[in-house]
Amino acid sequence: MPALRGFSLAVARGAMVSLVGRNGAGKTTLMRSIMGHLKPAQGAIRFDGEDLAALPRHTRAGLGIGYMPEDRCLVPQLTVEENILLPLWVAKQLDRKARLDFVYATIGELKEMRSRKALLLSGGQQKLVALGRALAIGTKCLLLDEPFEGIAPALAERLSDVLASLKGKDLTLLMSQSDMNHSRGLADAEVTIERGANVVN
């Protein structure tokens, strides 16, 4: 059963777009398709003129695309800093220290716990680490899959502050959500997906 059915989306450079839909609407499938974890049966996915479907999945990091999956996908035995640095290992052109400094300047809490193993963190703290990892490699684009899902209100507010601080930095951001409660006022545009297709308002 196809999860995406003719869905179409264009995100302008530097824009912050919220992709809204209920559970099962196709949001995560879209993110995974962009990242190369799933291969579309038809259609095209383009980034800066490049056909992503024709490229190996690891090349997304080299293109400056950072991804924060809904389930975080941290390596439990690695430290916070090691998890943040993971995608930089395949992007030799980037200055690791400069990217790490940028992450720590943006999310100060991560610097304080950089030596802690990921398995010792709360779910909310792990979300921040996953965002930091996406920021480290995402020099052009960030894909955030349900960033506010399952975290305490105080942390959700902190996450909103971090995202707000990224506006105006020439960084394109696509974020999926079940509703707009946490990002209203942040996003430049809202796109609704239902049963894998666009909803025309």
C-alpha positions in Angstrom: 0.0 0.0 0.0 1.6 3.3 -1.1 2.1 5.7 1.8 2.6 8.8 -0.5 0.2 9.3 -3.4 1.3 12.2 -5.6 2.3 14.4 -2.7 4.0 17.6 -3.9 6.0 20.1 -1.8 8.4 22.9 -2.6 10.4 24.6 0.1 12.1 27.9 -0.7 15.7 28.4 0.4 15.8 29.8 3.9 12.2 29.1 4.7 10.8 27.3 7.7 7.9 25.0 6.7 5.7 22.9 8.9 4.3 19.7 7.5 1.2 18.8 9.4 -0.7 15.6 9.4 -2.2 12.9 11.7 -0.3 9.8 12.6 -0.1 7.6 9.5 -0.5 10.5 7.1 2.8 10.0 5.4 5.1 12.5 7.2 7.8 10.1 8.2 7.7 8.3 4.9 8.4 11.6 3.2 11.3 12.4 5.5 12.8 8.9 5.0 12.4 9.2 1.2 14.2 12.5 1.1 17.0 10.9 3.2 17.3 7.9 0.9 16.1 5.3 3.5 13.1 4.6 1.2 13.1 4.7 -2.6 10.1 6.3 -4.3 8.3 4.1 -6.8 7.7 7.2 -8.9 8.2 11.0 -8.8 11.3 13.0 -8.1 13.0 14.5 -5.1 15.3 17.4 -5.9 17.6 19.5 -3.6 19.6 22.4 -5.1 18.9 20.9 -8.5 20.3 17.5 -7.6 18.1 14.4 -8.1 18.4 12.8 -4.6 16.9 9.5 -5.7 19.9 8.9 -8.0 22.4 9.4 -5.1 23.6 7.0 -2.4 22.0 7.8 1.0 25.2 8.9 2.7 25.7 11.7 0.2 22.9 13.7 1.9 25.4 14.7 4.6 27.8 16.1 2.1 25.0 18.1 0.5 24.4 19.9 3.9 21.2 18.1 4.8 20.7 17.4 8.5 18.1 14.9 9.7 16.5 14.5 13.1 14.4 11.3 13.1 11.4 11.0 15.4 12.9 8.2 17.4 16.2 10.1 17.8 18.4 7.1 16.7 21.4 8.0 18.9 24.2 5.5 19.5 23.6 4.7 23.3 27.2 3.9 24.1 28.7 7.0 22.5 28.9 10.3 24.3 26.8 13.3 23.4 29.7 14.9 21.5 30.5 11.7 19.7 26.8 11.4 18.6 26.9 15.0 17.3 30.1 14.4 15.4 28.9 11.2 13.7 27.6 12.6 10.4 30.7 14.9 10.1 32.8 11.8 9.5 31.5 11.6 5.9 31.7 15.3 5.3 35.4 15.9 5.1 35.0 19.4 3.7 33.5 20.7 6.9 35.6 22.0 9.9 34.5 19.7 12.7 35.5 22.1 15.5 33.7 25.0 13.8 30.5 23.0 13.4 30.7 21.7 17.0 31.2 25.3 18.3 28.1 26.3 16.3 26.0 23.5 17.8 27.2 24.4 21.4 26.5 28.1 20.8 23.0 27.3 19.6 22.1 24.7 22.3 24.2 25.5 25.3 22.9 22.5 27.3 24.7 20.1 25.0 28.1 21.5 25.9 27.4 20.9 29.6 26.6 17.2 29.0 29.0 16.6 26.1 30.9 13.8 27.9 27.8 11.9 29.1 26.8 8.7 27.3 23.5 9.0 25.3 22.0 6.1 27.2 22.1 8.1 30.5 20.0 11.0 29.1 16.3 11.6 29.4 14.1 11.4 26.3 13.9 15.1 26.1 17.7 15.5 26.4 18.1 12.9 23.6 15.9 15.0 21.4 18.2 18.0 21.9 21.2 15.8 21.0 19.5 14.6 17.9 18.8 18.2 16.9 22.4 19.1 17.6 23.6 16.2 15.4 21.3 17.5 12.6 22.6 21.0 13.1 26.2 19.9 12.9 25.9 18.6 9.4 22.8 20.6 8.2 24.6 23.6 6.8 21.8 24.1 4.2 18.7 22.2 5.3 17.2 20.6 8.4 14.6 17.9 8.3 13.0 17.5 11.8 10.5 14.6 12.2 8.1 15.3 15.0 10.6 17.3 17.1 8.0 18.1 19.8 6.5 14.6 20.1 6.7 13.1 23.6 8.6 15.8 25.4 7.8 17.9 28.5 6.2 21.4 27.9 9.3 23.2 29.3 11.6 21.3 26.9 9.1 21.9 24.0 9.4 25.7 24.8 13.2 25.5 24.8 13.1 23.6 21.5 10.9 26.4 20.0 13.4 29.0 21.2 16.3 27.1 19.5 14.4 26.9 16.2 13.4 30.6 16.4 17.1 31.4 16.8 17.8 29.7 13.4 15.5 32.0 11.5 17.4 34.4 9.2 20.5 32.1 9.0 19.9 31.0 5.4 19.0 27.6 6.7 16.0 25.8 5.1 13.9 23.9 7.6 11.1 21.3 7.1 9.5 20.1 10.3 6.7 17.5 10.6 4.1 17.7 13.3 0.7 16.3 14.3 -0.5 19.8 15.1 0.8 23.4 15.0 0.6 24.0 18.8 4.4 24.3 19.3 5.4 26.1 16.1 2.7 28.6 15.5 4.4 31.8 14.7 7.7 30.0 13.8 6.8 28.6 10.4 6.7 30.7 7.3 4.2 28.2 5.7 2.1 25.3 6.7 1.5 22.3 4.4 -1.1 19.6 5.3 -0.8 16.0 4.3 -3.5 13.4 4.6 -3.4 9.8 3.5 -0.2 10.6 1.6 -1.6 13.4 -0.5 -1.8 17.2 -0.3 -4.9 18.7 1.4 -6.1 21.7 -0.5 -7.5 24.4 1.8 
